[in-house]
Amino acid sequence: MYIVKTARLGLRRMRGSDLDDFHEIWSNQNAIKWTSYDVSRTLEDSRFWLDSLSPRPENPEPHNYGVFLRLPAGEEGPSDVGNHRMIGIVGAFRSTGAEAGYIFNESFWGHGYASEALEAFLDIHWQQRVTQDSTLPQTVSARVDPDNPASVRVLRKCGFKDVERLSRGLGKGDLLLLRVENPGVE
């Protein structure tokens, strides 16, 4: 079951049955170009990575969702999960705060899916995570390579504001740090 639905997308927790779609995303050099991770070379590499992004009793922290295209209105059945392909992943991890990230299958770039999914994720984050634990930061940050204008546009469209430029060192260029505040906090 989807945790949240948008006009075109459904978000839900990822599971083992998403492995092929997950691998298709993470094994694509163009898709991972802007991440800090290496390409997933084998299905086993992807299985390990998928497991690490999925909540388990021993690892309840991951706050990641598969992004799925929904069927047009009227064509979805009572169980609309499993009928669709996972086209991306959106979520956050916590270190000193929540840091958002997303990655999409290259075949689905340029259609506004990343913005739609990130907005839906932020709704989930503010409603389910932050309201249940007032000790969590009331902001979500994101780091992005300034040479990736599409991703910078996605973040700004979703309300993220520039905070600072960070040096990656070792001649790797800078990153932009952006942040969005919980709209429910005054």
Disulfide bonds with the S-S distance in Angstrom:
none
